[in-house]
Amino acid sequence: MIRRKFVLCWTVAAAAILTICAAPTRADEWHKTYQISTKPDLRVTTNDARIEITTSESKQIVARVETMGWSIGDNGVRISEQQTGDRVEIDVHIPNLHWSWGRRSVAVRLEIPREGALNVRTGDGSVSVTPFSGQVDIHSGDGSITASGLKGDIRLDTGDGHITADSLDGRLLASSGDGRMELDGRFDALEARTSDGSITARVRNGSKMSSGWSLRSGDGSIRVALPQDFQAELEVHTGDGRIDSELPITMQGSWSRNDLHGTLNGGGPVFSIHTGDGSIHLERM
């Protein structure tokens, strides 16, 4: 009898668990439109959400927060926002959970004017942004960053994730604690560093150095493509790897398997390319 009751109780409990797991995942949505007179100064922060940014010719910011498995409100995802002139601030806070049933996610989607200032912070989530001109500062604590067509002063930073950025134009500072980088554009300044990952940099025609540039990887290969008329003093080093070059470098000192020091097209500011463990390949665009 006791065994039969135990089996019955276990069956009821298992059925309840299956019912919870099979229950439809709740979805919710919040949206708001902000009118802009000239250029937006947009600041977005979230502790745990992916952020997707697109641009348009309109003079407004359209913001949407879409959730799966969360309600939006005091007991769920909390949204605080304010507008002062052309400055818009949006904060999306997701509660911390020790356990949960079903799938949970939060997406912040923004459509913004093509020019202005953009500051984005997410604690855990990816960020993507399409063509935008102005001052750009994007940070993810744990997530990838994908950018295309950014122009101006650009800062891309992730604690743990890869960075993919193409068709850039301007000054770039990129950093990753653990992830590869793929960078492409016309640069006035270039600094990129990753603790663990490869770096691929394609420097387009029209790029010019007014001060030193730097590419550094703690553990990963580096591949750099430069225009035919690019001028620089090259300082290249790998701790454990080899250096290959297709460029017409005028050597200063010796060229070893691990070190290269020379000038390109008469020289210029120092372009420093270093990796702790990996090969370095220099090629023409």
C-alpha positions, -999 to +999 in steps of 0.1 A: +000+000+000+028+024+009+046+016-023+014+022-043+009+056-026+045+066-033+042+057-070+009+077-072+025+108-056+055+106-079+032+103-109+012+133-099+044+154-093+059+144-126+027+153-144+028+187-127+064+193-137+056+183-173+026+207-173+048+236-162+075+229-187+050+225-215+031+257-206+034+284-233+062+309-226+049+344-218+058+373-241+054+410-235+063+442-254+069+479-247+075+506-272+078+544-274+087+570-300+109+601-292+109+631-315+143+646-323+149+682-335+186+679-347+209+650-337+201+624-310+223+618-280+211+583-271+222+563-241+210+527-236+219+505-206+208+470-197+221+443-174+211+413-195+196+418-230+207+418-266+205+452-284+198+457-321+201+491-337+191+502-372+191+537-387+168+557-409+164+592-423+136+601-399+140+626-370+128+602-343+139+573-321+116+543-321+124+521-291+110+486-285+116+461-257+104+425-265+105+398-238+101+361-238+093+344-205+091+378-187+064+403-180+072+440-182+065+459-150+074+462-113+076+424-108+094+417-141+115+436-166+117+473-154+121+500-180+130+536-170+134+563-196+136+600-200+141+627-227+157+660-223+158+679-256+176+656-280+191+635-253+173+602-246+182+577-219+167+542-217+175+517-190+162+481-191+167+460-160+161+422-159+156+405-125+183+380-115+171+344-114+187+314-096+165+290-116+136+292-140+113+270-162+112+276-199+130+300-222+136+336-212+151+364-233+149+402-237+156+421-269+160+459-271+154+471-307+160+507-317+155+527-349+174+559-348+186+588-371+218+582-390+239+609-372+245+619-336+259+603-304+254+567-294+263+551-260+253+515-254+260+493-224+248+457-218+261+435-190+253+402-209+242+403-245+252+409-281+250+443-298+245+450-335+244+484-352+241+495-389+254+527-406+257+556-381+278+587-380+291+605-350+304+594-316+299+557-309+307+539-277+295+503-273+303+479-245+292+444-237+303+426-206+297+392-222+286+392-258+296+398-294+296+432-312+286+435-349+289+468-366+287+480-402+291+515-418+301+534-386+317+568-392+334+590-367+350+583-333+343+546-326+348+526-295+339+489-294+346+469-262+335+434-250+347+415-220+341+381-236+330+380-273+341+386-308+340+419-327+331+421-364+331+456-379+332+465-416+330+496-438+342+518-409+354+554-415+373+573-388+390+565-355+387+531-340+395+517-305+385+481-302+391+457-273+380+422-263+389+402-232+384+369-250+375+369-287+386+373-323+384+406-342+376+412-379+380+449-388+376+466-421+376+503-430+393+536-438+411+546-406+425+578-392+435+560-360+435+523-352+440+505-319+428+470-313+437+445-286+424+411-275+437+389-247+428+357-265+419+357-302+430+364-337+429+399-353+422+405-390+425+442-401+418+454-436+430+490-439+413+507-469+427+533-494+427+568-479+438+557-445+465+579-430+484+578-397+487+611-378+499+592-347+509+557-337+487+526-344+486+494-325+473+458-329+479+434-300+469+399-292+478+379-261+472+346-279+462+346-315+474+352-351+473+387-367+466+394-404+469+429-418+462+442-453+475+477-462+471+500-492+499+501-517+509+537-508+505+534-470+533+551-450+545+538-416+573+526-395+566+490-387+574+473-354+563+437-356+568+410-330+555+375-321+565+356-290+559+322-305+551+322-343+565+335-375+563+367-396+554+367-433+552+399-454+542+407-490+549+444-485+579+464-499+595+470-465+629+489-462+645+471-433+661+487-403+682+462-386+676+424-390+645+405-399+641+374-378+614+347-375+599+367-345+608+403-351+606+428-380+615+465-379+614+486-410+598+514-430+570+513-456+569+539-484+594+562-467+581+557-432+557+576-409+544+571-373+549+537-357+525+509-365+531+483-337+518+448-343+524+423-315+512+389-305+523+367-276+515+334-294+506+333-331+519+341-366+517+376-382+510+380-419+513+414-438+498+417-472+486+443-498+450+453-502 
